[in-house]
Amino acid sequence: MARDFRYKTAQALAADAARHGHILSLSEHYEVLFQHLMIGGACCGNRLAVQPMEGCDGTHDGRPPVLR
């Protein structure tokens, strides 16, 4: 598993992002994630999504891993 995805707290994630020159805006208010959202005329039940590379097994530039 990639080291980059072993954060124990949101603050640890934000601190690591800051070390790499990125700013993360974090909130403890999650209500908006569970609201419906219209996308191109389709209604989504919430605002959560799972990206295809959620297993952290892709390359650093976002490509899928080479399977042998």
Biopython code that builds the backbone (N, CA, C, O; Angstrom):
import numpy as np
from Bio.PDB.StructureBuilder import StructureBuilder

atoms = [
    (1, "MET", "N", (0.844, -1.183, 0.000)),
    (1, "MET", "CA", (0.000, 0.000, 0.000)),
    (1, "MET", "C", (0.885, 1.240, 0.000)),
    (1, "MET", "O", (1.972, 1.250, 0.577)),
    (2, "ALA", "N", (0.406, 2.258, -0.644)),
    (2, "ALA", "CA", (1.161, 3.501, -0.730)),
    (2, "ALA", "C", (1.249, 4.174, 0.634)),
    (2, "ALA", "O", (0.267, 4.194, 1.375)),
    (3, "ARG", "N", (2.385, 4.712, 0.967)),
    (3, "ARG", "CA", (2.580, 5.426, 2.221)),
    (3, "ARG", "C", (1.702, 6.668, 2.276)),
    (3, "ARG", "O", (1.257, 7.059, 3.355)),
    (4, "ASP", "N", (1.450, 7.283, 1.150)),
    (4, "ASP", "CA", (0.726, 8.549, 1.102)),
    (4, "ASP", "C", (-0.708, 8.457, 1.594)),
    (4, "ASP", "O", (-1.335, 9.496, 1.801)),
    (5, "PHE", "N", (-1.258, 7.268, 1.792)),
    (5, "PHE", "CA", (-2.653, 7.141, 2.179)),
    (5, "PHE", "C", (-2.813, 6.501, 3.553)),
    (5, "PHE", "O", (-3.811, 5.826, 3.807)),
    (6, "ARG", "N", (-1.858, 6.700, 4.427)),
    (6, "ARG", "CA", (-1.919, 6.127, 5.770)),
    (6, "ARG", "C", (-2.021, 7.209, 6.830)),
    (6, "ARG", "O", (-1.308, 7.162, 7.832)),
    (7, "TYR", "N", (-2.880, 8.163, 6.626)),
    (7, "TYR", "CA", (-3.044, 9.255, 7.578)),
    (7, "TYR", "C", (-4.022, 8.850, 8.669)),
    (7, "TYR", "O", (-5.063, 8.257, 8.386)),
    (8, "LYS", "N", (-3.693, 9.165, 9.907)),
    (8, "LYS", "CA", (-4.559, 8.814, 11.029)),
    (8, "LYS", "C", (-5.582, 9.910, 11.323)),
    (8, "LYS", "O", (-6.620, 9.642, 11.929)),
    (9, "THR", "N", (-5.294, 11.138, 10.900)),
    (9, "THR", "CA", (-6.213, 12.259, 11.133)),
    (9, "THR", "C", (-6.247, 13.160, 9.904)),
    (9, "THR", "O", (-5.348, 13.128, 9.063)),
    (10, "ALA", "N", (-7.300, 13.961, 9.820)),
    (10, "ALA", "CA", (-7.398, 14.942, 8.738)),
    (10, "ALA", "C", (-6.280, 15.975, 8.859)),
    (10, "ALA", "O", (-5.767, 16.462, 7.852)),
    (11, "GLN", "N", (-5.910, 16.302, 10.079)),
    (11, "GLN", "CA", (-4.831, 17.274, 10.300)),
    (11, "GLN", "C", (-3.494, 16.734, 9.779)),
    (11, "GLN", "O", (-2.683, 17.495, 9.251)),
    (12, "ALA", "N", (-3.265, 15.432, 9.925)),
    (12, "ALA", "CA", (-2.031, 14.839, 9.407)),
    (12, "ALA", "C", (-1.997, 14.916, 7.879)),
    (12, "ALA", "O", (-0.946, 15.175, 7.293)),
    (13, "LEU", "N", (-3.135, 14.694, 7.241)),
    (13, "LEU", "CA", (-3.221, 14.818, 5.786)),
    (13, "LEU", "C", (-2.943, 16.252, 5.353)),
    (13, "LEU", "O", (-2.179, 16.480, 4.415)),
    (14, "ALA", "N", (-3.561, 17.222, 6.033)),
    (14, "ALA", "CA", (-3.363, 18.627, 5.685)),
    (14, "ALA", "C", (-1.910, 19.051, 5.901)),
    (14, "ALA", "O", (-1.361, 19.804, 5.097)),
    (15, "ALA", "N", (-1.287, 18.574, 6.975)),
    (15, "ALA", "CA", (0.108, 18.924, 7.248)),
    (15, "ALA", "C", (1.035, 18.363, 6.172)),
    (15, "ALA", "O", (1.970, 19.040, 5.746)),
    (16, "ASP", "N", (0.784, 17.140, 5.735)),
    (16, "ASP", "CA", (1.613, 16.550, 4.688)),
    (16, "ASP", "C", (1.410, 17.283, 3.365)),
    (16, "ASP", "O", (2.368, 17.514, 2.629)),
    (17, "ALA", "N", (0.164, 17.647, 3.063)),
    (17, "ALA", "CA", (-0.095, 18.423, 1.844)),
    (17, "ALA", "C", (0.657, 19.748, 1.897)),
    (17, "ALA", "O", (1.230, 20.174, 0.894)),
    (18, "ALA", "N", (0.660, 20.400, 3.054)),
    (18, "ALA", "CA", (1.365, 21.677, 3.206)),
    (18, "ALA", "C", (2.863, 21.504, 2.982)),
    (18, "ALA", "O", (3.503, 22.372, 2.388)),
    (19, "ARG", "N", (3.429, 20.393, 3.448)),
    (19, "ARG", "CA", (4.863, 20.124, 3.221)),
    (19, "ARG", "C", (5.180, 20.009, 1.730)),
    (19, "ARG", "O", (6.310, 20.252, 1.306)),
    (20, "HIS", "N", (4.176, 19.637, 0.944)),
    (20, "HIS", "CA", (4.361, 19.504, -0.506)),
    (20, "HIS", "C", (3.894, 20.748, -1.260)),
    (20, "HIS", "O", (3.841, 20.749, -2.489)),
    (21, "GLY", "N", (3.555, 21.813, -0.518)),
    (21, "GLY", "CA", (3.177, 23.067, -1.143)),
    (21, "GLY", "C", (1.711, 23.181, -1.529)),
    (21, "GLY", "O", (1.350, 24.042, -2.331)),
    (22, "HIS", "N", (0.855, 22.319, -0.968)),
    (22, "HIS", "CA", (-0.574, 22.346, -1.271)),
    (22, "HIS", "C", (-1.361, 22.789, -0.038)),
    (22, "HIS", "O", (-0.964, 22.520, 1.096)),
    (23, "ILE", "N", (-2.465, 23.460, -0.276)),
    (23, "ILE", "CA", (-3.329, 23.895, 0.815)),
    (23, "ILE", "C", (-4.644, 23.134, 0.719)),
    (23, "ILE", "O", (-5.310, 23.169, -0.316)),
    (24, "LEU", "N", (-5.020, 22.450, 1.788)),
    (24, "LEU", "CA", (-6.300, 21.743, 1.853)),
    (24, "LEU", "C", (-7.232, 22.492, 2.801)),
    (24, "LEU", "O", (-6.857, 22.814, 3.928)),
    (25, "SER", "N", (-8.429, 22.759, 2.341)),
    (25, "SER", "CA", (-9.447, 23.342, 3.204)),
    (25, "SER", "C", (-10.295, 22.198, 3.732)),
    (25, "SER", "O", (-10.989, 21.530, 2.965)),
    (26, "LEU", "N", (-10.243, 21.973, 5.029)),
    (26, "LEU", "CA", (-10.968, 20.869, 5.642)),
    (26, "LEU", "C", (-12.091, 21.404, 6.521)),
    (26, "LEU", "O", (-12.008, 22.511, 7.053)),
    (27, "SER", "N", (-13.129, 20.608, 6.664)),
    (27, "SER", "CA", (-14.272, 20.993, 7.486)),
    (27, "SER", "C", (-14.760, 19.791, 8.268)),
    (27, "SER", "O", (-14.617, 18.652, 7.823)),
    (28, "GLU", "N", (-15.331, 20.041, 9.420)),
    (28, "GLU", "CA", (-15.940, 18.975, 10.203)),
    (28, "GLU", "C", (-17.430, 18.859, 9.917)),
    (28, "GLU", "O", (-18.118, 18.049, 10.538)),
    (29, "HIS", "N", (-17.930, 19.651, 8.993)),
    (29, "HIS", "CA", (-19.352, 19.651, 8.648)),
    (29, "HIS", "C", (-19.548, 18.854, 7.358)),
    (29, "HIS", "O", (-19.177, 19.309, 6.275)),
    (30, "TYR", "N", (-20.130, 17.670, 7.485)),
    (30, "TYR", "CA", (-20.266, 16.755, 6.363)),
    (30, "TYR", "C", (-21.669, 16.723, 5.765)),
    (30, "TYR", "O", (-21.922, 15.956, 4.836)),
    (31, "GLU", "N", (-22.575, 17.534, 6.278)),
    (31, "GLU", "CA", (-23.965, 17.465, 5.833)),
    (31, "GLU", "C", (-24.117, 17.622, 4.327)),
    (31, "GLU", "O", (-24.941, 16.945, 3.713)),
    (32, "VAL", "N", (-23.342, 18.496, 3.736)),
    (32, "VAL", "CA", (-23.458, 18.764, 2.305)),
    (32, "VAL", "C", (-23.166, 17.508, 1.471)),
    (32, "VAL", "O", (-23.694, 17.371, 0.367)),
    (33, "LEU", "N", (-22.341, 16.600, 1.979)),
    (33, "LEU", "CA", (-22.011, 15.390, 1.227)),
    (33, "LEU", "C", (-23.218, 14.493, 0.995)),
    (33, "LEU", "O", (-23.233, 13.696, 0.057)),
    (34, "PHE", "N", (-24.221, 14.619, 1.841)),
    (34, "PHE", "CA", (-25.388, 13.740, 1.761)),
    (34, "PHE", "C", (-26.580, 14.396, 1.080)),
    (34, "PHE", "O", (-27.673, 13.830, 1.068)),
    (35, "GLN", "N", (-26.383, 15.579, 0.515)),
    (35, "GLN", "CA", (-27.439, 16.262, -0.225)),
    (35, "GLN", "C", (-27.465, 15.757, -1.663)),
    (35, "GLN", "O", (-26.437, 15.375, -2.222)),
    (36, "HIS", "N", (-28.648, 15.762, -2.243)),
    (36, "HIS", "CA", (-28.785, 15.370, -3.651)),
    (36, "HIS", "C", (-28.085, 16.386, -4.532)),
    (36, "HIS", "O", (-27.915, 17.544, -4.152)),
    (37, "LEU", "N", (-27.679, 15.938, -5.720)),
    (37, "LEU", "CA", (-26.966, 16.797, -6.659)),
    (37, "LEU", "C", (-27.416, 16.448, -8.069)),
    (37, "LEU", "O", (-27.440, 15.275, -8.442)),
    (38, "MET", "N", (-27.770, 17.454, -8.853)),
    (38, "MET", "CA", (-28.163, 17.245, -10.248)),
    (38, "MET", "C", (-26.934, 17.379, -11.135)),
    (38, "MET", "O", (-26.210, 18.372, -11.062)),
    (39, "ILE", "N", (-26.704, 16.370, -11.976)),
    (39, "ILE", "CA", (-25.584, 16.393, -12.922)),
    (39, "ILE", "C", (-26.145, 16.049, -14.294)),
    (39, "ILE", "O", (-26.559, 14.915, -14.536)),
    (40, "GLY", "N", (-26.158, 17.019, -15.180)),
    (40, "GLY", "CA", (-26.643, 16.796, -16.534)),
    (40, "GLY", "C", (-28.048, 16.210, -16.604)),
    (40, "GLY", "O", (-28.318, 15.357, -17.449)),
    (41, "GLY", "N", (-28.931, 16.650, -15.741)),
    (41, "GLY", "CA", (-30.300, 16.170, -15.739)),
    (41, "GLY", "C", (-30.523, 14.899, -14.934)),
    (41, "GLY", "O", (-31.664, 14.461, -14.789)),
    (42, "ALA", "N", (-29.477, 14.306, -14.416)),
    (42, "ALA", "CA", (-29.595, 13.116, -13.573)),
    (42, "ALA", "C", (-29.424, 13.522, -12.116)),
    (42, "ALA", "O", (-28.593, 14.370, -11.790)),
    (43, "CYS", "N", (-30.218, 12.910, -11.244)),
    (43, "CYS", "CA", (-30.140, 13.223, -9.822)),
    (43, "CYS", "C", (-29.286, 12.166, -9.116)),
    (43, "CYS", "O", (-29.590, 10.974, -9.154)),
    (44, "CYS", "N", (-28.218, 12.628, -8.477)),
    (44, "CYS", "CA", (-27.366, 11.745, -7.681)),
    (44, "CYS", "C", (-27.838, 11.809, -6.233)),
    (44, "CYS", "O", (-28.167, 12.886, -5.738)),
    (45, "GLY", "N", (-27.876, 10.675, -5.556)),
    (45, "GLY", "CA", (-28.392, 10.603, -4.193)),
    (45, "GLY", "C", (-27.527, 11.288, -3.159)),
    (45, "GLY", "O", (-28.020, 11.664, -2.095)),
    (46, "ASN", "N", (-26.249, 11.458, -3.447)),
    (46, "ASN", "CA", (-25.350, 12.167, -2.539)),
    (46, "ASN", "C", (-24.167, 12.689, -3.351)),
    (46, "ASN", "O", (-24.139, 12.546, -4.574)),
    (47, "ARG", "N", (-23.211, 13.282, -2.686)),
    (47, "ARG", "CA", (-22.087, 13.895, -3.383)),
    (47, "ARG", "C", (-20.785, 13.114, -3.194)),
    (47, "ARG", "O", (-19.693, 13.657, -3.366)),
    (48, "LEU", "N", (-20.912, 11.863, -2.846)),
    (48, "LEU", "CA", (-19.734, 11.025, -2.649)),
    (48, "LEU", "C", (-19.437, 10.245, -3.923)),
    (48, "LEU", "O", (-20.356, 9.822, -4.624)),
    (49, "ALA", "N", (-18.166, 10.057, -4.220)),
    (49, "ALA", "CA", (-17.779, 9.310, -5.413)),
    (49, "ALA", "C", (-16.550, 8.476, -5.106)),
    (49, "ALA", "O", (-15.729, 8.842, -4.265)),
    (50, "VAL", "N", (-16.435, 7.368, -5.785)),
    (50, "VAL", "CA", (-15.240, 6.529, -5.666)),
    (50, "VAL", "C", (-14.558, 6.572, -7.024)),
    (50, "VAL", "O", (-15.129, 6.171, -8.038)),
    (51, "GLN", "N", (-13.345, 7.059, -7.023)),
    (51, "GLN", "CA", (-12.598, 7.171, -8.263)),
    (51, "GLN", "C", (-12.053, 5.798, -8.670)),
    (51, "GLN", "O", (-11.849, 4.941, -7.810)),
    (52, "PRO", "N", (-11.815, 5.578, -9.958)),
    (52, "PRO", "CA", (-11.349, 4.271, -10.428)),
    (52, "PRO", "C", (-10.062, 3.791, -9.761)),
    (52, "PRO", "O", (-9.864, 2.583, -9.634)),
    (53, "MET", "N", (-9.201, 4.675, -9.340)),
    (53, "MET", "CA", (-7.926, 4.268, -8.758)),
    (53, "MET", "C", (-7.954, 4.335, -7.237)),
    (53, "MET", "O", (-6.936, 4.644, -6.618)),
    (54, "GLU", "N", (-9.100, 4.052, -6.622)),
    (54, "GLU", "CA", (-9.216, 4.164, -5.172)),
    (54, "GLU", "C", (-8.305, 3.212, -4.421)),
    (54, "GLU", "O", (-8.058, 3.418, -3.233)),
    (55, "GLY", "N", (-7.801, 2.182, -5.071)),
    (55, "GLY", "CA", (-6.920, 1.225, -4.413)),
    (55, "GLY", "C", (-5.483, 1.699, -4.288)),
    (55, "GLY", "O", (-4.636, 0.973, -3.767)),
    (56, "CYS", "N", (-5.197, 2.894, -4.751)),
    (56, "CYS", "CA", (-3.846, 3.479, -4.673)),
    (56, "CYS", "C", (-2.824, 2.620, -5.406)),
    (56, "CYS", "O", (-1.651, 2.591, -5.034)),
    (57, "ASP", "N", (-3.269, 1.924, -6.443)),
    (57, "ASP", "CA", (-2.335, 1.049, -7.143)),
    (57, "ASP", "C", (-1.955, 1.571, -8.522)),
    (57, "ASP", "O", (-1.344, 0.843, -9.305)),
    (58, "GLY", "N", (-2.304, 2.815, -8.838)),
    (58, "GLY", "CA", (-1.933, 3.396, -10.113)),
    (58, "GLY", "C", (-0.551, 4.019, -10.055)),
    (58, "GLY", "O", (0.081, 4.067, -9.000)),
    (59, "THR", "N", (-0.094, 4.493, -11.199)),
    (59, "THR", "CA", (1.194, 5.172, -11.251)),
    (59, "THR", "C", (1.026, 6.592, -10.732)),
    (59, "THR", "O", (-0.101, 7.060, -10.565)),
    (60, "HIS", "N", (2.127, 7.281, -10.477)),
    (60, "HIS", "CA", (2.055, 8.630, -9.934)),
    (60, "HIS", "C", (1.392, 9.610, -10.888)),
    (60, "HIS", "O", (0.878, 10.638, -10.446)),
    (61, "ASP", "N", (1.389, 9.318, -12.200)),
    (61, "ASP", "CA", (0.725, 10.224, -13.143)),
    (61, "ASP", "C", (-0.719, 9.793, -13.425)),
    (61, "ASP", "O", (-1.340, 10.308, -14.355)),
    (62, "GLY", "N", (-1.260, 8.862, -12.641)),
    (62, "GLY", "CA", (-2.670, 8.508, -12.737)),
    (62, "GLY", "C", (-3.008, 7.351, -13.652)),
    (62, "GLY", "O", (-4.183, 7.026, -13.825)),
    (63, "ARG", "N", (-2.017, 6.729, -14.235)),
    (63, "ARG", "CA", (-2.275, 5.602, -15.138)),
    (63, "ARG", "C", (-2.522, 4.312, -14.349)),
    (63, "ARG", "O", (-2.036, 4.166, -13.227)),
    (64, "PRO", "N", (-3.274, 3.382, -14.934)),
    (64, "PRO", "CA", (-3.480, 2.107, -14.247)),
    (64, "PRO", "C", (-2.179, 1.317, -14.171)),
    (64, "PRO", "O", (-1.276, 1.536, -14.979)),
    (65, "PRO", "N", (-2.072, 0.408, -13.215)),
    (65, "PRO", "CA", (-0.842, -0.384, -13.095)),
    (65, "PRO", "C", (-0.695, -1.348, -14.270)),
    (65, "PRO", "O", (-1.681, -1.737, -14.896)),
    (66, "VAL", "N", (0.517, -1.717, -14.550)),
    (66, "VAL", "CA", (0.795, -2.699, -15.598)),
    (66, "VAL", "C", (0.553, -4.067, -14.995)),
    (66, "VAL", "O", (1.170, -4.425, -13.991)),
    (67, "LEU", "N", (-0.345, -4.835, -15.603)),
    (67, "LEU", "CA", (-0.634, -6.178, -15.123)),
    (67, "LEU", "C", (0.188, -7.181, -15.922)),
    (67, "LEU", "O", (0.276, -7.073, -17.145)),
    (68, "ARG", "N", (0.769, -8.121, -15.267)),
    (68, "ARG", "CA", (1.602, -9.125, -15.952)),
    (68, "ARG", "C", (1.029, -10.489, -15.759)),
    (68, "ARG", "O", (1.584, -11.468, -16.257)),
]
sb = StructureBuilder()
sb.init_structure("model")
sb.init_model(0)
sb.init_chain("A")
sb.init_seg("    ")
for serial, (resi, resn, name, xyz) in enumerate(atoms, 1):
    if name == "N":
        sb.init_residue(resn, " ", resi, " ")
    sb.init_atom(name, np.array(xyz, "f"), 0.0, 1.0, " ", f" {name:<3s}", serial, name[0])
structure = sb.get_structure()
